[in-house]
Amino acid sequence: MATAKGAAKQAETQVATWGIVMTVREPAQLILANLGWHLGTGASEIHVYFDDPEDLAIPMTAPLAEVRAIRCDDAHWGEIAPSGKRPPTHRRRQGLNANHALARCEVDWLIHLDADEFLVQSRPLAVEMAAVRDLKCELYFPVAERVFRADTPAQTIFDGAFRLCTRTMLRRGDGLDNEEVIFGDQRRFLDYGMLGHSAGKCAVPWNAGFRLGIHWAHLGKTRTRAERFRSASTRLLHFDGLTRLHWLAKLRRYAMYDPAEFNTAAHRQAQVDLAREMADVPGGYARIHAELREASTEQLDRLRAFGLLDDTPFDPAPVLRDVLGYVPDLSAEAFDEALREVMPERTEGLS
């Protein structure tokens, strides 16, 4: 791990160390896959805040020396939350944990991720970070979102292709809605082509006065957004719902929040409303999953024609085997079984 004392040496070698912070409440196989992938692709340190302080995955992280597991119990929230109590929304808990880790980390750069987000590099991120440090800004990772292939049943929770974001391609304004031209009736469920978020994620240098947000950074305690440099080396892969059950459980979480405490994005609220409408329709959940998250060959071809599809498969298994010494069960069946154990209140009655 790098410390402030190593800054001069890093400047000479033109590489930087980086780490991750995440707040998790997910099946153990997803958490371990995320940790193993990022440790195997360059992370020097990972801070994992377990939203459930009794999470059964906590002891599974013990063999990974680079992982710091933090139980989010009453003592933890008493230390870092302004109210002294557990914040009611996951977004607020993530933000507090991210900056708690930023103050304690021993790496040059820290990145906030969710457990269902994986960074893929076309060239070493560490080299890019060393160069970008001189810009005094955040390093931004654009997002690509997994889409299932309608004609190819997924064998693992990571199968599929990746739909790319239109955020840097289209400017929204008056007149013709080009996103509707591209996405048709799905437009109201999408944010710049994404069912999840189009904002991407960012990394910040640990000692440069930034406050790390969920998707972007601010300057100190102000509301001023940090300047941004778009990564030329690294993309964020977002698996917004590893399975149909996982996606529906996520929508149920949004539906549970008090609107006064949590501002749900319009496109996500449209998904929540649709799921609510289809709850009592036989096969309704399967239908909306197929319509929004499974793409036919023709739909994939159309996305590809617009330059909005990446067919490169994501298979973390070889990296996980090297780092963990084994590959967790990444089948959809095993994942859903574990999900029901981890989130019984969100998965009850769902299929």
C-alpha positions, -999 to 999 in steps of 0.1 A, spaced: 0 0 0 12 35 -8 14 63 18 21 100 16 58 92 21 58 73 -11 46 102 -32 80 112 -46 88 76 -57 54 74 -74 61 106 -93 93 90 -106 77 58 -117 45 75 -130 21 50 -115 -4 55 -88 -21 32 -63 -59 30 -62 -86 15 -41 -123 11 -38 -150 18 -12 -184 2 -13 -214 -3 10 -229 -37 5 -259 -59 13 -258 -86 -14 -252 -123 -19 -217 -134 -9 -208 -146 -44 -213 -111 -58 -193 -94 -31 -165 -119 -35 -166 -116 -73 -163 -78 -70 -134 -80 -45 -116 -107 -64 -119 -89 -98 -107 -56 -86 -78 -70 -65 -68 -90 -95 -69 -60 -119 -49 -35 -98 -67 -24 -66 -44 -21 -36 -70 -16 -10 -108 -22 -7 -130 -8 20 -162 -29 24 -189 -14 46 -214 -42 54 -249 -26 58 -259 -57 78 -234 -59 106 -241 -96 109 -236 -103 72 -224 -139 67 -200 -127 40 -178 -108 65 -157 -137 76 -153 -148 39 -133 -116 33 -107 -124 61 -82 -142 38 -80 -111 16 -53 -89 33 -61 -59 11 -98 -58 22 -109 -38 52 -143 -50 64 -164 -26 84 -196 -36 102 -222 -8 100 -235 -13 135 -248 12 160 -213 21 171 -203 28 135 -232 52 128 -228 68 162 -193 77 151 -198 90 115 -235 99 111 -244 135 121 -276 122 137 -257 95 155 -281 70 140 -283 48 109 -295 70 79 -328 59 64 -316 57 28 -289 37 12 -277 67 -7 -269 87 24 -252 56 40 -231 52 10 -220 88 10 -210 88 46 -191 56 43 -173 67 11 -158 98 29 -151 78 60 -129 56 39 -114 85 20 -101 99 53 -86 66 63 -73 51 30 -36 46 22 -39 47 -16 -34 76 -40 -69 74 -54 -102 61 -41 -132 50 -62 -168 46 -49 -185 15 -65 -216 -6 -59 -212 -44 -56 -228 -48 -91 -203 -25 -108 -170 -37 -123 -142 -16 -138 -126 -29 -170 -93 -15 -183 -80 -12 -218 -46 -1 -204 -34 3 -168 -55 26 -148 -26 33 -125 -6 50 -152 -36 72 -162 -41 82 -126 -5 93 -122 -9 116 -152 -44 130 -143 -33 139 -108 -17 171 -122 -52 182 -135 -66 186 -100 -99 170 -109 -119 138 -105 -113 109 -129 -146 99 -145 -155 64 -157 -183 62 -183 -209 35 -178 -220 6 -199 -250 -15 -187 -255 -52 -192 -283 -62 -215 -295 -98 -218 -296 -115 -252 -332 -127 -257 -322 -157 -278 -294 -169 -254 -303 -179 -219 -278 -166 -194 -256 -193 -178 -241 -170 -152 -250 -137 -136 -225 -119 -158 -236 -132 -192 -248 -108 -219 -237 -78 -239 -234 -41 -228 -255 -12 -239 -235 21 -240 -246 54 -226 -257 83 -249 -248 110 -223 -218 123 -243 -233 116 -277 -266 136 -275 -276 170 -262 -311 172 -248 -331 203 -259 -362 215 -276 -376 197 -307 -370 162 -318 -362 137 -290 -334 117 -306 -334 93 -277 -370 83 -285 -359 78 -321 -332 53 -309 -351 36 -281 -387 39 -291 -413 31 -264 -386 23 -239 -375 59 -238 -394 68 -206 -377 40 -187 -342 51 -197 -317 78 -187 -294 84 -217 -300 48 -227 -295 33 -192 -321 16 -170 -299 23 -140 -277 54 -139 -260 73 -168 -238 92 -144 -209 67 -142 -186 68 -113 -154 86 -104 -121 84 -86 -105 112 -65 -70 117 -51 -71 111 -14 -54 143 -1 -66 169 -26 -96 183 -7 -124 164 -25 -156 151 -10 -165 118 -26 -200 114 -38 -220 84 -51 -213 93 -88 -192 124 -87 -171 146 -64 -174 180 -48 -149 205 -36 -145 202 2 -178 207 20 -193 229 -7 -219 220 -33 -195 229 -61 -189 200 -85 -153 190 -91 -138 194 -125 -138 162 -145 -115 142 -168 -131 114 -187 -110 82 -184 -94 70 -216 -84 37 -200 -113 24 -180 -151 18 -183 -176 9 -157 -198 -22 -163 -231 -19 -144 -251 -51 -139 -283 -34 -129 -300 -65 -116 -279 -96 -118 -311 -116 -123 -347 -108 -128 -353 -113 -91 -324 -90 -82 -338 -63 -105 -373 -66 -90 -359 -65 -55 -341 -33 -64 -373 -17 -77 -391 -28 -45 -364 -10 -25 -371 23 -43 -409 18 -38 -403 14 0 -387 48 4 -405 79 17 -405 104 -12 -397 131 13 -364 113 21 -355 99 -13 -358 115 -47 -362 87 -72 -352 96 -107 -381 98 -132 -370 69 -154 -365 47 -123 -399 57 -109 -414 47 -143 -399 12 -138 -412 10 -102 -447 21 -114 -447 -5 -142 -437 -33 -118 -465 -23 -95 -490 -23 -124 -479 -58 -135 -477 -74 -100 -510 -91 -103 -508 -99 -140 -499 -136 -146 -464 -136 -160 -462 -99 -157 -428 -97 -141 -413 -119 -168 -430 -98 -195 -415 -64 -183 -381 -80 -177 -382 -93 -213 -393 -59 -227 -368 -38 -208 -338 -60 -202 -337 -86 -229 -328 -75 -264 -336 -94 -296 -311 -98 -324 -328 -70 -343 -326 -47 -313 -289 -56 -307 -282 -49 -344 -298 -14 -341 -278 -6 -310 -247 -18 -327 -255 4 -357 -256 35 -335 -223 25 -318 -242 18 -286 -233 -19 -281 -202 -36 -268 -203 -74 -275 -171 -81 -255 -180 -107 -229 -172 -102 -192 -159 -134 -176 -143 -127 -142 -138 -164 -134 -100 -167 -144 -92 -136 -123 -113 -149 -93 -95 -182 -94 -61 -165 -93 -71 -142 -64 -95 -162 -43 -82 -197 -51 -117 -207 -63 -146 -194 -83 -179 -188 -63 -211 -203 -78 -221 -176 -103 -252 -194 -116 -284 -175 -116 -301 -202 -95 -275 -201 -67 -275 -163 -67 -313 -161 -64 -313 -186 -36 -287 -165 -17 -306 -133 -25 -338 -146 -8 -317 -153 23 -300 -119 23 -331 -99 15 -363 -118 26 -383 -86 29 -376 -75 -6 -379 -108 -24 -410 -122 -7 -437 -130 -33 -413 -122 -62 -403 -147 -89 
